[in-house]
């Protein structure tokens, strides 16, 4: 038996505020109804990147989702219901969230973060507001009207939300943010917009689910300590525990079962521990700092460079929206970094970005050039689609 995702006495209501304003939200609500029907009957389901909800054959009940595929082909990830139910129970025990705390989601159900939040709400027995497809200002208004107390969102969604309005939403009590790095400016704006909310930034992946979660004591730049039930290690190239930079390994009851379709050379198992190729550092208190994917790390003038760290500093500059750091081969330096910003050509903004990166990261990690694109290609999770962006840059070159 692989467990069941729902209690049998669920009385949750799925709401689509602003009926007619958000056809996408209505479609998401229908998809939620299909998901509930399949899982309540004990069937397996597969959620595709196109939003299709299909039954899947096999022994027992399984939940299958497709990864976003930001740096490679999408993969189909299979997990047992029990692997998510275990963290649903942590939410109830650790944070005291019960059936009287309405949930809200902002993103597409094809993104595993949104799907997780939907299923957690229904498992706990909470009402759910589907705000998918609404403009950020309308989402903020709907959060208030629905009395939402629990919000799951990505950093991109929170940036758009706080940029759209400064009107406070006092009813929200818990915000869980994952899927990327939350910059200090957005964090401050979230605190102003949601004055009664506790913000918990977490780190995880479709394969691992929760790995760490932050709290009020988490130092700046860290994604927090190990999530309850998680055994977290950082190992060096000789497979030894280290307090220096190393590969992140995790053992927990939340891990996925395996890939149904696709594969990744970065995903490896060893003695019950799983690595997905993320690099980081643990401090003496157990706080984890994420540096980036091992597969994206490049050398620039003999220095190891993680493009993710550069992207974080680019986002910290006022006026920067969607952005990416792309490594390009260079005969003299090994690689150089090209910064890409969404928007019209703005030489003054480009200069501010390069000045800030030089001051915080040093000359070697500063983008050699800043390019502008009218529209950044994005994945369903709101992250830049690095493969599509690379094709755009080839055309610009």
Secondary structure as the mmCIF struct_conf table of DSSP 4:
data_model
#
loop_
_struct_conf.conf_type_id
_struct_conf.id
_struct_conf.beg_label_comp_id
_struct_conf.beg_label_asym_id
_struct_conf.beg_label_seq_id
_struct_conf.end_label_comp_id
_struct_conf.end_label_asym_id
_struct_conf.end_label_seq_id
BEND BEND1 UNK A 5 UNK A 6
TURN_TY1_P TURN_TY1_P1 UNK A 8 UNK A 9
STRN STRN1 UNK A 14 UNK A 15
BEND BEND2 UNK A 17 UNK A 18
TURN_TY1_P TURN_TY1_P2 UNK A 19 UNK A 21
HELX_RH_AL_P HELX_RH_AL_P1 UNK A 23 UNK A 40
TURN_TY1_P TURN_TY1_P3 UNK A 41 UNK A 42
STRN STRN2 UNK A 44 UNK A 47
TURN_TY1_P TURN_TY1_P4 UNK A 49 UNK A 50
STRN STRN3 UNK A 53 UNK A 56
BEND BEND3 UNK A 58 UNK A 60
STRN STRN4 UNK A 62 UNK A 66
BEND BEND4 UNK A 70 UNK A 73
STRN STRN5 UNK A 76 UNK A 80
HELX_RH_AL_P HELX_RH_AL_P2 UNK A 81 UNK A 95
TURN_TY1_P TURN_TY1_P5 UNK A 99 UNK A 100
BEND BEND5 UNK A 101 UNK A 101
STRN STRN6 UNK A 103 UNK A 105
BEND BEND6 UNK A 107 UNK A 107
TURN_TY1_P TURN_TY1_P6 UNK A 109 UNK A 110
BEND BEND7 UNK A 111 UNK A 111
HELX_RH_AL_P HELX_RH_AL_P3 UNK A 112 UNK A 124
TURN_TY1_P TURN_TY1_P7 UNK A 125 UNK A 125
STRN STRN7 UNK A 128 UNK A 130
TURN_TY1_P TURN_TY1_P8 UNK A 132 UNK A 133
BEND BEND8 UNK A 134 UNK A 134
HELX_RH_AL_P HELX_RH_AL_P4 UNK A 136 UNK A 146
TURN_TY1_P TURN_TY1_P9 UNK A 147 UNK A 147
STRN STRN8 UNK A 150 UNK A 153
HELX_RH_AL_P HELX_RH_AL_P5 UNK A 155 UNK A 164
TURN_TY1_P TURN_TY1_P10 UNK A 170 UNK A 171
STRN STRN9 UNK A 174 UNK A 177
BEND BEND9 UNK A 179 UNK A 180
HELX_RH_AL_P HELX_RH_AL_P6 UNK A 184 UNK A 193
BEND BEND10 UNK A 194 UNK A 194
TURN_TY1_P TURN_TY1_P11 UNK A 195 UNK A 196
HELX_LH_PP_P HELX_LH_PP_P1 UNK A 197 UNK A 197
STRN STRN10 UNK A 198 UNK A 205
TURN_TY1_P TURN_TY1_P12 UNK A 206 UNK A 208
STRN STRN11 UNK A 209 UNK A 213
TURN_TY1_P TURN_TY1_P13 UNK A 216 UNK A 217
HELX_LH_PP_P HELX_LH_PP_P2 UNK A 218 UNK A 219
TURN_TY1_P TURN_TY1_P14 UNK A 220 UNK A 221
STRN STRN12 UNK A 225 UNK A 226
HELX_LH_PP_P HELX_LH_PP_P3 UNK A 227 UNK A 227
TURN_TY1_P TURN_TY1_P15 UNK A 228 UNK A 229
STRN STRN13 UNK A 231 UNK A 235
TURN_TY1_P TURN_TY1_P16 UNK A 237 UNK A 238
BEND BEND11 UNK A 239 UNK A 239
STRN STRN14 UNK A 241 UNK A 241
BEND BEND12 UNK A 243 UNK A 245
STRN STRN15 UNK A 246 UNK A 251
TURN_TY1_P TURN_TY1_P17 UNK A 253 UNK A 254
STRN STRN16 UNK A 258 UNK A 261
TURN_TY1_P TURN_TY1_P18 UNK A 265 UNK A 266
STRN STRN17 UNK A 268 UNK A 270
TURN_TY1_P TURN_TY1_P19 UNK A 271 UNK A 272
STRN STRN18 UNK A 273 UNK A 275
BEND BEND13 UNK A 277 UNK A 277
STRN STRN19 UNK A 278 UNK A 282
TURN_TY1_P TURN_TY1_P20 UNK A 284 UNK A 285
STRN STRN20 UNK A 288 UNK A 293
HELX_RH_3T_P HELX_RH_3T_P1 UNK A 294 UNK A 296
STRN STRN21 UNK A 298 UNK A 300
TURN_TY1_P TURN_TY1_P21 UNK A 301 UNK A 302
STRN STRN22 UNK A 303 UNK A 305
HELX_RH_AL_P HELX_RH_AL_P7 UNK A 307 UNK A 315
TURN_TY1_P TURN_TY1_P22 UNK A 316 UNK A 316
BEND BEND14 UNK A 317 UNK A 317
TURN_TY1_P TURN_TY1_P23 UNK A 318 UNK A 319
BEND BEND15 UNK A 322 UNK A 322
STRN STRN23 UNK A 323 UNK A 330
TURN_TY1_P TURN_TY1_P24 UNK A 331 UNK A 333
STRN STRN24 UNK A 334 UNK A 342
BEND BEND16 UNK A 343 UNK A 344
HELX_RH_AL_P HELX_RH_AL_P8 UNK A 347 UNK A 361
HELX_RH_3T_P HELX_RH_3T_P2 UNK A 363 UNK A 365
BEND BEND17 UNK A 366 UNK A 366
BEND BEND18 UNK A 368 UNK A 368
STRN STRN25 UNK A 369 UNK A 373
BEND BEND19 UNK A 374 UNK A 375
STRN STRN26 UNK A 378 UNK A 378
TURN_TY1_P TURN_TY1_P25 UNK A 380 UNK A 381
BEND BEND20 UNK A 382 UNK A 383
STRN STRN27 UNK A 384 UNK A 384
HELX_RH_AL_P HELX_RH_AL_P9 UNK A 386 UNK A 396
#
